[in-house]
Amino acid sequence: MPTHTSPSDSELRPVQGLARTALLKKLSGDEGMFALGASVARVVQLADSDDQGTQSLAYYVLSDVALTQKVLRLANTPTYRAAGGTAVTTISRAISLLGFDNVKTTAMAMLLVDTLVNSKHAHSVRVELEAALCASLVGREMARFSVYQGAEEAAIGALFKNIGALVVASHEHGLFREIALLTAAGKLTQAQAALQVLGCSYDSLSAAILNEWKIPDVIVRSLAPLPPGALKPATGRQEWMRQVVSFSMETARLLARRQGPDSAEGRALAQRYGAALNLDHERLAQMFSTVARDMDGLLESLQMGGHADPDEGGPGLPSVLAQAAMSAAEPAQGSHPSGKPYNAREQLLAGVQEVTQMRAGGHGKVNDIIQAVLETLYRGMGFRFATVCLKDMRSGQYRARVAFGERHVERQAGFVFPTASSDDLFHLAMQNNADLMIADASTPKIRALLPEWHRQLLPDARSFIVLPLVVNSIQLGLFYADRALPAPEGVPPDETSLIRALKGQVLVALTPG
């Protein structure tokens, strides 16, 4: 029988293990892990501050084509897609449907999978990846019923609870197998085996990695191990997070072994955590069922197929996942040299259907409609920058309110011009309520109509559209989107009609009463 002596909270302090130090040094020089850390830190910092938070998260996902496709696949799985509903085609809608915190944690999970998908030790990595993904789903379910503010951070802690084991499996598989064999022999716990091999426990290594990534301390400390035996209700948020993170990973391990709440292990789990987390048998059984269902949807969105079996060998991560990760880097249907997709019509049509359903279902707040339309134009037409400008009565200016694309923060800040009438292209478009679709902005006639602020802000814009927002002869603003290359393919009549239909949905939403 192993000795069940758990490492203390001091395990999270730096440990001078040679293997640990060498591993952290190796990871610091790994470009993939460095990029993963930077991306995770950036996503963790995103806060749900109404429209601004949704916009920031939507832009982050949209900046990665592969991530965009996977989040949209998840939103279109049977778990989330409304019965009989149209396909979800925008990240803005996916965030509305899945929830801000769900998409945020899911994005980090997908980044984790993408970074480690091509490991040489695919089976071991897959087992640990699935445990991480499943634990994050358990953490999310627990956060739904929590009384604590910021409870969703427990799902992030659960996702990275075993990041130490994951990177050892991926980067030092010999050490990973040695720890597994020592644990399987029954004389040492996993923590003790890792301490013997690495000089620190997996929990300590996980905390060290998250510290390297500059993850907030409240999440790092949630990885600390718990004392043995039945736990008492937490006296504060930090203790509750530690309980949830540990419970989430233990539950994930049980689900991986196909053990339910009525198994001996399931009853032991309930005895240890039931009182602390207010989990009776019925609620525990419901959680197992919900997480198992959601896990199937998540694996489907990642194209990971069935679950890995930790008790069997096998090929591990299927080649289809690696292929998906590679092929997702380019639009599936290809695009013109300008960047405009060949299937622009289909993408615009799907966007029109989605926005129409949003309004018909009563879920279409004005800001949600505007953001969904802007995203459809940005993705569907392959623009490099897209924004919506609205009149600011106090300053007497038109000011960009939402933007997607390259350098969107800088360009949004600079996309400001006076409301006073002028003979430049933007004012003329609004005065005449004329949609402009410019295939080549370098022609003398077009250049002469561009205002100085636009030439300075976007000097390399070579093709663009301007869609005025005019309601009852009142000029409210406009949509603008551009590319750095001319678009000689133009905008055929069917695409033009769909673009106007999208704009029409915004105009209806902006019309009082």
Secondary structure, DSSP 8 states (H G I E B T S, - for coil): --------GGGGS----HHHHHHHHHHHT-HHHHHHHHHHHHHHH----HHHHHHHHHHHHHT-HHHHHHHHHHHTSTTTS-TT------HHHHHHHH-HHHHHHHHHHHHHHHHHTT-SSHHHHHHHHHHHHHHHHHHHHHHHT--STTTTHHHHHHHTTTHHHHHHHHH-HHHHHHHHHHHHTTSS-HHHHHHHHHSS-HHHHHHHHHHHTT--HHHHHTTS---SS-----SSHHHHHHHHHHHHHHHHHHHHTT--TTSHHHHHHHHHHHHHHT--HHHHHHHHHHHHHHHHHHHHHTT--S---TTS----S-HHHHHHHHHTTS-TT-B-TTS-BTTHHHHHHHHHHHHHHHHHTT---HHHHHHHHHHHHHHHTT-SEEEEEEEETTTTEEEEEEEEETTHHHHHHH-EEESS--SSHHHHHHHTT--EEES-TTSHHHHHHS-HHHHHH-TT--EEEEEEEEETTEEEEEEEEEESS--TT---HHHHHHHHHHHHHHHHHHS--
